[in-house]
Amino acid sequence: MRLTDIQIKNLRAPVSGQKTYFDASLPGFGVRVSQGGTRSFVVMYGEKRQLKTLGRYPAMSLAEARKAAMRARVEADPESATTPYQPSIRFPQARDKFLKDSERRNKPRTAEGYRRLLHRHFSFEQPLDALTRPELMEAIERLGNTPSEQQHAFVALRVMLNWCVKRGFIEVSPLPPLSFRSEPRSNVVSDADLAAIWNRTLETGYPFGSIVQLLILTGQRRGEIASLCRSWIEEGVIVFPAGFTKNKREHRLPISPMTEALLEGVPNTGDLFFPARGHEERPFNGWGKSKERFDKALNVAPYTLHDLRRTFSSNMARLGTPIHVTEKLLNHVSGTISGVAAVYNRYTYADEMRAAMNDHEDFIMSLVGSVDDAGA
């Protein structure tokens, strides 16, 4: 057998004397269990098959014992060490196996998220059982300036390593359970900054500039806009499919005249309005570099694309839009209409939603116009 911590703990003590269990991955290395249950690491080497005790378990870890066994064999008889210790599967191979299984078991968005995070933030090349907790934590801590990305990356790595434990690639995950708590974001983009961002979209154009325009005008999530399809539009309404939205419910969003004109002006490359470069069937995904280039010419307070959704909601309140209409526009499940009221209230608020979207469009255009007038 290939010895693991779990197997060592479960080895039965003999009725009398001692019994040695040898490791399949390192010739001569094993664990000797005594009648009283004591477990000691041993190594056998040389033509006379000499046996040396290395240390007791668990005071000596399994990894430490393997290294000690290799040193003992080489020091005592170099020729006896012709068969080296076979390390566990390396990180890149384990990652590929995990991602392949993830594609089979998880939703496409989840599997793609794991793939992006594990490839982007973790470039280890060594065997899994050679990875140390400090190495892993160093990679995680480098993401401290982006708390949300740090949390997602940590979860992806921990899920992968736990998966490796279940497959027997490693005995125990070296990554400890942690939580990265951060204060909920409450950033709302100021009127002047919002106007500046809008004007920057006009300079940038398709695709990223157009995407940001739609984020400002509609308040939808960036993934929803990036995945927007022509087949989802029905008579001035975007119908987000139930299986696509975050709350798994169909979302019908009335679109304002400017939004409709913007979509009509998007190059027709297929059903997707914003396909990834070189992949007509995949939605746009170049967020990081695109926003970095976009922001270089801006002189505004730091913001995220999700802040535009929060700003949309705040501006709806300024315009006097009832909160339940705003929640309908944002496709929020919980809120002012929930519980029993949500069961019996089947009114769609379609007219109120359309009026609110038109008022919001007028508001955005007034902001842009006021900034232009001030500049003039």
C-alpha positions in Angstrom: 0.0 0.0 0.0 1.0 3.6 -0.3 1.0 4.8 3.3 -1.2 7.7 4.3 -1.9 9.3 7.6 -5.4 7.8 7.6 -4.0 4.3 6.9 -1.4 4.6 9.6 -3.9 5.6 12.2 -6.1 2.6 11.3 -3.4 0.0 11.3 -4.4 -2.8 13.7 -1.9 -3.7 16.4 -0.9 -7.4 16.4 -2.0 -9.8 19.2 1.7 -10.2 20.1 5.1 -9.0 18.9 5.3 -6.5 16.1 4.2 -6.2 12.5 5.7 -4.0 9.7 3.7 -2.5 6.9 5.8 -1.4 4.0 5.2 1.6 1.7 4.6 0.8 -2.0 6.1 4.1 -3.2 9.5 3.9 -1.4 11.3 0.5 -1.2 12.3 -0.5 2.3 10.3 2.2 4.1 7.4 1.3 6.4 5.7 1.5 9.7 6.2 -1.0 12.5 3.2 -1.5 14.8 3.8 -3.0 18.2 1.5 -5.1 20.4 0.7 -2.0 22.5 -0.2 0.1 19.4 3.0 2.1 19.2 3.7 3.1 15.5 7.3 3.7 14.5 8.8 4.5 11.1 11.5 2.2 9.9 13.7 1.7 6.8 15.3 -1.5 5.5 18.3 -1.4 3.3 21.4 -3.3 2.2 22.1 -6.9 1.2 21.7 -7.9 4.9 18.4 -6.1 5.0 19.3 -4.0 8.0 16.4 -2.3 9.7 16.7 1.2 11.2 14.1 3.0 13.3 13.6 6.6 12.2 11.1 7.9 14.8 7.6 7.5 16.2 4.4 8.5 14.7 2.9 11.1 15.0 5.8 12.9 16.6 7.5 12.4 13.3 5.3 13.2 10.3 4.9 10.9 7.3 6.6 13.4 5.0 9.5 13.8 7.4 9.9 10.0 7.7 10.0 9.5 4.0 12.8 12.1 3.6 14.7 10.5 6.6 14.3 7.1 5.0 15.8 8.3 1.7 18.7 9.9 3.5 19.4 6.7 5.5 19.4 4.5 2.5 21.7 6.7 0.5 24.1 7.2 3.4 24.3 3.5 4.3 24.4 2.1 0.8 24.2 4.4 -2.2 23.6 1.5 -4.6 20.5 0.4 -2.7 18.8 3.7 -3.5 18.5 3.1 -7.3 14.7 3.3 -7.0 13.9 6.8 -5.9 10.8 7.9 -4.0 7.9 8.5 -6.3 6.3 11.8 -5.4 2.6 12.4 -5.6 0.9 13.9 -8.6 2.2 17.3 -9.5 0.0 20.4 -9.0 -0.6 21.1 -12.8 -1.7 17.5 -13.5 -3.9 17.5 -10.4 -5.4 20.8 -11.4 -6.2 19.5 -14.9 -7.9 16.4 -13.5 -9.9 18.5 -11.0 -11.1 20.9 -13.7 -12.1 18.1 -16.0 -14.2 16.5 -13.3 -15.6 20.0 -12.4 -16.8 20.4 -16.0 -18.7 17.2 -15.6 -20.2 17.8 -12.2 -20.7 21.6 -12.0 -22.5 24.3 -13.9 -20.5 25.8 -16.8 -20.1 29.1 -15.0 -18.8 27.4 -11.8 -16.3 25.3 -13.8 -15.1 28.3 -15.8 -14.6 30.2 -12.5 -12.5 27.5 -11.0 -10.4 27.3 -14.2 -9.8 31.1 -14.3 -8.9 31.3 -10.6 -6.6 28.3 -10.5 -4.7 29.2 -13.6 -4.4 32.9 -12.9 -3.3 32.8 -9.3 -1.6 29.5 -8.7 1.5 28.5 -10.7 2.9 25.8 -8.5 4.9 23.0 -10.3 5.9 20.7 -7.5 4.2 17.6 -6.3 1.1 18.1 -4.2 2.7 16.5 -1.1 5.6 18.9 -1.4 3.4 22.0 -1.1 3.6 23.7 2.2 1.1 25.9 4.0 3.4 29.0 3.9 3.7 28.7 0.1 0.0 28.4 -0.3 -0.8 31.3 2.1 1.8 33.5 0.4 0.0 33.1 -2.9 -3.4 33.8 -1.2 -2.0 36.9 0.7 -0.7 38.5 -2.6 -4.4 39.1 -3.4 -5.1 41.1 -0.3 -5.7 44.3 -2.3 -8.7 42.6 -4.0 -10.6 41.0 -1.1 -13.4 39.5 -3.3 -10.9 37.9 -5.7 -8.8 36.7 -2.8 -11.9 35.0 -1.2 -12.9 33.3 -4.6 -9.3 32.2 -5.2 -9.0 30.7 -1.8 -12.2 28.8 -2.1 -11.3 27.4 -5.5 -7.9 26.2 -4.3 -9.4 24.7 -1.1 -12.1 22.9 -3.1 -9.4 21.5 -5.4 -7.2 20.3 -2.6 -10.1 18.7 -0.8 -11.0 16.9 -4.0 -7.4 15.6 -4.2 -7.6 14.2 -0.7 -10.8 12.3 -1.6 -9.0 10.9 -4.7 -6.0 9.8 -2.6 -3.5 12.2 -4.3 -2.5 13.6 -0.8 -3.3 12.5 2.7 -4.5 15.8 4.0 -5.0 19.3 2.6 -2.2 21.7 3.5 -4.6 24.7 3.2 -6.4 25.6 6.5 -10.0 26.7 6.8 -10.0 30.5 6.7 -12.5 33.3 6.2 -11.8 36.7 4.6 -14.3 39.1 6.0 -14.6 42.5 4.6 -17.1 45.3 5.0 -19.9 45.3 2.4 -19.2 47.8 -0.4 -21.3 50.9 -0.4 -19.6 52.9 -3.1 -21.9 55.1 -5.3 -20.3 56.9 -8.2 -20.8 60.6 -8.1 -22.7 62.5 -10.8 -19.5 64.1 -12.2 -17.6 60.8 -12.2 -20.6 59.0 -13.8 -20.7 61.6 -16.6 -17.0 61.3 -17.1 -17.3 57.5 -17.3 -20.1 57.8 -19.9 -18.0 60.2 -22.0 -15.1 57.7 -21.8 -17.4 55.0 -23.2 -18.0 57.1 -26.3 -14.3 57.3 -26.9 -13.7 53.6 -26.2 -16.5 52.2 -28.4 -17.3 48.6 -29.0 -17.1 46.2 -27.2 -16.1 47.4 -23.7 -17.4 50.9 -24.1 -20.8 49.6 -25.2 -20.9 47.2 -22.3 -20.2 50.0 -19.8 -22.9 52.1 -21.3 -25.4 49.3 -20.9 -24.3 48.8 -17.3 -25.0 52.4 -16.6 -28.3 52.5 -18.4 -29.8 49.2 -17.2 -28.2 48.5 -13.8 -27.7 44.8 -14.7 -24.8 42.6 -13.6 -21.8 42.6 -15.9 -22.1 38.9 -16.6 -25.7 39.4 -17.7 -24.7 42.2 -20.1 -21.7 40.3 -21.5 -23.8 37.3 -22.2 -26.7 39.2 -23.7 -28.1 37.6 -26.9 -30.2 38.9 -29.7 -32.7 36.0 -29.2 -33.4 37.4 -25.7 -35.0 40.6 -27.0 -38.8 40.5 -27.5 -40.7 43.7 -28.5 -38.6 46.2 -26.4 -38.0 43.8 -23.5 -34.9 41.8 -22.7 -36.0 38.4 -21.4 -33.1 36.9 -19.4 -33.7 33.1 -19.2 -34.5 31.5 -15.9 -31.4 29.2 -15.9 -29.1 32.1 -16.6 -30.0 34.6 -13.9 -28.5 34.6 -10.4 -31.8 33.8 -8.7 -32.8 31.2 -11.3 -35.9 33.2 -12.3 -36.9 34.6 -15.7 -36.2 38.4 -15.7 -38.0 40.7 -18.1 -36.4 44.1 -18.4 -38.0 46.9 -20.4 -35.4 48.8 -22.4 -35.3 52.5 -22.9 -35.0 54.1 -26.4 -31.3 54.8 -26.1 -30.6 51.3 -24.9 -32.5 49.9 -27.9 -30.6 52.2 -30.3 -27.3 51.2 -28.7 -28.1 47.5 -29.2 -29.2 48.0 -32.8 -25.8 49.6 -33.5 -23.7 46.7 -32.2 -21.9 44.7 -34.9 -23.9 41.6 -35.8 -21.5 38.7 -35.4 -24.1 36.1 -34.3 -26.5 35.7 -31.5 -24.2 37.1 -28.8 -23.9 40.9 -28.7 -20.5 40.7 -27.1 -18.6 37.5 -28.0 -15.1 36.8 -26.7 -12.3 37.6 -29.1 -11.9 34.6 -31.5 -14.8 32.7 -29.9 -18.2 33.6 -31.3 -20.0 31.2 -28.9 -18.4 32.5 -25.7 -19.3 35.8 -24.0 -16.9 38.7 -23.5 -14.5 37.9 -20.6 -11.6 40.4 -20.8 -12.6 42.4 -17.8 -9.3 43.1 -16.1 -7.2 44.5 -19.0 -10.1 46.2 -20.6 -11.0 48.2 -17.5 -7.4 49.0 -16.9 -7.1 50.6 -20.3 -10.5 52.2 -20.0 -9.6 53.9 -16.6 -6.1 55.2 -17.7 -7.7 58.2 -19.4 -10.1 58.8 -16.5 -9.7 61.2 -13.5 -12.3 59.8 -11.2 -12.5 58.2 -7.8 -11.8 54.4 -7.7 -14.8 52.3 -8.7 -15.8 48.9 -9.8 -18.2 47.9 -12.5 -20.6 46.6 -9.9 -20.6 50.1 -8.4 -22.5 51.2 -11.5 -25.3 48.8 -10.5 -25.3 50.2 -7.0 -25.3 53.7 -8.5 -28.3 52.8 -10.7 -30.3 51.8 -7.7 -29.3 55.0 -5.8 -30.3 57.2 -8.7 -33.6 55.4 -9.0 -34.4 56.4 -5.4 -33.4 60.0 -6.2 -35.9 60.0 -9.1 -38.7 58.9 -6.8 -39.0 55.3 -8.2 -40.8 53.1 -5.7 -38.4 50.6 -4.1 -40.4 47.6 -5.3 -40.1 48.8 -8.9 -36.3 49.2 -8.5 -36.1 45.7 -7.1 -38.0 44.4 -10.1 -35.5 46.1 -12.4 -32.6 44.7 -10.5 -34.2 41.2 -10.4 -33.9 41.0 -6.6 -35.9 38.1 -5.0 -36.0 39.3 -1.5 -37.1 42.8 -0.6 -40.3 44.8 -0.2 -42.5 42.1 -1.8 -41.6 38.8 -0.3 -43.2 36.0 1.7 -47.0 35.7 1.4 -47.2 39.0 -0.5 -44.9 37.6 -3.2 -47.1 34.6 -3.6 -50.3 36.5 -4.2 -48.9 39.6 -5.9 -48.5 38.5 -9.6 -48.6 42.0 -11.0 -45.6 42.5 -13.3 -45.2 46.3 -12.9 -44.1 46.3 -16.6 -45.5 49.8 -17.2 -43.9 51.2 -14.0 -40.6 49.6 -14.9 -40.6 51.0 -18.4 -41.4 54.5 -17.1 -38.6 54.3 -14.6 -36.1 53.2 -17.2 -37.1 56.1 -19.4 -36.8 58.6 -16.5 -33.4 57.1 -15.7 -32.2 57.5 -19.2 -33.3 61.2 -19.2 -31.4 61.6 -15.9 -28.2 60.2 -17.3 -28.4 62.4 -20.4 -29.0 65.5 -18.2 -25.8 64.6 -16.2 -23.7 64.3 -19.4 -25.2 67.5 -20.8 -24.5 69.5 -17.6 -20.9 68.4 -17.5 -20.5 69.3 -21.2 -22.1 72.8 -20.6 -19.8 73.3 -17.6 -16.8 72.4 -19.7 -17.8 74.8 -22.4 
